[in-house]
Amino acid sequence: MKKIAFIGAGSFEFTRKLVRDILTFPAFRDCHIVLMDIDAERLDASRRAVERIVEATGLPVKVTATQDRTEALTGADGVLLTILAGGVSVWRYDVEIPKKFGVDINVGDTRGPSGIFRALRTIPVMLGILSDVERLCPKAVVLNYTNPMAMLCRAMQERTTVSVTGLCHSVQGTAEMLARWIGAPMKEVSYRCAGINHQAWYLQFRCNGEDAYPRIRQAIRCRPEIYNEEQVRNEMFLHLDYYVTESSGHNSEYVAWFRKRPDLLEKYCRHGTGWNPGAHAYILNEYRRREEEWRKDIESWLAEPVVDLARGSEYAASIFNAVFGDYAAFEFNGNVRNDGLIDNLPRGCCVEVPVFASKRGLDPVHVGPLPDHLAIINNVNARIEELAVQASFEGNPRKVFHAICMDPLTSAVLSLDEIRAMTDELFERNREWLPQFRHTS
């Protein structure tokens, strides 16, 4: 019986979809699913959902729900991390304080001042979990879905011997979107994507072996509904020649071109038709809405007459199957240390590259150099992430300040003195969540 542990199982959407995917593989038809969360109410909701999925499959799967991390991890073959360190009452300030100083944040979970403080709160928690993994299930494959992906994976891969990688659905999601735009079935599409999380680039995008970029470019230029779907990313593609992963709203935060002036925000970030054009505090407002509605949404799902058991497009179940299931090799894009994988990004930083999963484990692919202009964009953000992780390891608030100083959007909007004041205020609001800084003033 294979044991798969969900840490942060109260993340209802992720948990039920990933369990569904896992149970589509014959190798896991009698597995043990262990759900762990510190929130008893959300944990119980996920338990009910998972038990309903198992019942619908008719498989002899064992389901355990626990608030004890040791119980969840002991003897696990696979571990999924979907945690959130601090609720809306804490991370609202990651968005609200920069806005007060003039830095307009859309999501704030990946990089910039908001992503950095989320990383500072989460890194100690993640290292604690990985310490338990080393003690209780050292051979387990650990898959992280928690943001900020690059900084968390960088910290974990530096401080642990466990096999851990980070997964983001933006790679396959964007590929499916581009294929839809040119009317190509995914079975006819191939691509090579590499860079850093939420800012990786399709270095190749082919349909039936032919370069599909000319067709994508024509669709963007000639069909307003396609241009409007992803205004920021389409502008980046038309000017930079390569398409970038993750939504327009996210990407508008990572560069200096779209959010530094009210007229630019109005032009590029408020009228797109994709799921996240770039409105201020988009995800914060979604979480606030869910705070009122999540119980109703869960009960509504539980009351649906039919459970969808079809496998989705997330990578996790296929990776587990490749490593400790039926060993069918699987290629995916994962977040790993840059040990010579991308030649012109910092050695050791977290990069998102093709990875092969097999019974041998996880083998990342050497990509070579990125086009120079893309490497410049990635280098700035990767080096900021490196500095922020060092700051967390050392408990050094000065390095946090310096990392935020270099953020492209922040530096386009604020003076150094203003950045210092903003960083101080963010520290003040986050102080009780930052144990690594308690010895500093």
Stockholm file with secondary structure:
# STOCKHOLM 1.0

chainA/1-441         MKKIAFIGAGSFEFTRKLVRDILTFPAFRDCHIVLMDIDAERLDASRRAVERIVEATGLPVKVTATQDRTEALTGADGVLLTILAGGVSVWRYDVEIPKKFGVDINVGDTRGPSGIFRALRTIPVMLGILSDVERLCPKAVVLNYTNPMAMLCRAMQERTTVSVTGLCHSVQGTAEMLARWIGAPMKEVSYRCAGINHQAWYLQFRCNGEDAYPRIRQAIRCRPEIYNEEQVRNEMFLHLDYYVTESSGHNSEYVAWFRKRPDLLEKYCRHGTGWNPGAHAYILNEYRRREEEWRKDIESWLAEPVVDLARGSEYAASIFNAVFGDYAAFEFNGNVRNDGLIDNLPRGCCVEVPVFASKRGLDPVHVGPLPDHLAIINNVNARIEELAVQASFEGNPRKVFHAICMDPLTSAVLSLDEIRAMTDELFERNREWLPQFRHTS
#=GR chainA/1-441 SS CCEEEEETTTCHHHHHHHHHHHTTSGGGTTCEEEEECSCHHHHHHHHHHHHHHHHHHTCCCEEEEESCHHHHHTTCSEEEECCCSSCHHHHHHHHHHHHHHTCCCSCCSSSHHHHHHHHHHHHHHHHHHHHHHHHHCTTCEEEECCSSHHHHHHHHHHHCCSEEEECCTHHHHHHHHHHHHTTCCGGGEEEEEEEETTEEEEEEEEETTEECHHHHHHHHHHCHHHHHHTHHHHHHHHHHSSCBSSCHHHHHHHSSSSSSSHHHHHHHSSSCCSSCCCCTTHHHHHHHHHHHHHHHHHHHHHTCSSCCCSCCSCSHHHHHHHHHSSCCCEEEEEEEECSSSBTTSCTTSEEEEEEEEETTEEEECCCBCCCHHHHHHHHHHHHHHHHHHHHHHHTCHHHHHHHHHTCHHHHHHCCHHHHHHHHHHHHHHHGGGCGGGTTCC
#=GC SS_cons         CCEEEEETTTCHHHHHHHHHHHTTSGGGTTCEEEEECSCHHHHHHHHHHHHHHHHHHTCCCEEEEESCHHHHHTTCSEEEECCCSSCHHHHHHHHHHHHHHTCCCSCCSSSHHHHHHHHHHHHHHHHHHHHHHHHHCTTCEEEECCSSHHHHHHHHHHHCCSEEEECCTHHHHHHHHHHHHTTCCGGGEEEEEEEETTEEEEEEEEETTEECHHHHHHHHHHCHHHHHHTHHHHHHHHHHSSCBSSCHHHHHHHSSSSSSSHHHHHHHSSSCCSSCCCCTTHHHHHHHHHHHHHHHHHHHHHTCSSCCCSCCSCSHHHHHHHHHSSCCCEEEEEEEECSSSBTTSCTTSEEEEEEEEETTEEEECCCBCCCHHHHHHHHHHHHHHHHHHHHHHHTCHHHHHHHHHTCHHHHHHCCHHHHHHHHHHHHHHHGGGCGGGTTCC
//
